[in-house]
């Protein structure tokens, strides 16, 4: 199974940089970068925090194919 994310698209719609999102959810910018590229599976808490920061649902941000 491969993780597909739409974090980058939602982040850009909200005019938020990787650095800003990282600060909002208390992680490093590199973590956001790895999530956007699908190299990293987030914890449930991190997925929840990102979805709240981007004002969308977890299901909109993360898909498994």
C-alpha positions in Angstrom: 0.0 0.0 0.0 1.3 3.5 -0.9 0.4 6.7 1.0 -0.8 9.5 -1.2 -1.2 13.0 0.4 -2.8 16.2 -0.7 -1.0 18.2 2.0 0.9 20.3 -0.5 -2.3 21.2 -2.4 -4.2 22.2 0.7 -1.2 24.0 2.1 -0.9 26.1 -1.1 -4.7 26.8 -1.1 -4.2 28.3 2.4 -1.1 30.2 1.4 1.0 28.4 4.1 4.6 27.5 3.7 6.1 24.2 4.8 7.9 26.1 7.6 4.7 27.8 8.8 2.8 24.5 8.8 5.6 22.8 10.6 5.5 25.4 13.3 1.7 25.1 13.6 1.9 21.4 14.2 5.2 21.3 16.2 7.4 19.4 13.8 10.4 20.2 11.6 10.0 21.5 8.0 11.7 18.4 6.8 8.9 16.3 8.3 6.3 18.2 6.3 8.5 17.8 3.2 8.7 14.0 3.7 5.0 13.8 4.3 4.2 15.7 1.1 6.4 13.3 -0.9 4.8 10.3 0.7 8.1 9.2 2.4 6.7 9.3 5.9 3.5 7.9 7.5 2.3 10.3 10.2 1.0 9.4 13.6 -2.7 9.7 14.1 -2.1 12.8 16.3 0.1 14.5 13.6 -2.5 13.7 10.9 -5.2 15.2 13.1 -3.1 18.3 13.8 -2.3 18.9 10.1 -6.0 18.4 9.2 -7.0 21.0 11.8 -4.2 23.4 10.7 -5.4 23.1 7.0 -9.1 23.2 7.9 -9.9 19.9 6.2 -10.5 16.2 7.1 -7.8 13.6 7.6 -9.6 11.6 4.8 -9.0 14.5 2.4 -5.3 14.7 3.2 -4.3 11.0 3.4 -5.2 8.2 1.0 -3.8 4.7 0.8 -3.6 3.0 -2.6 
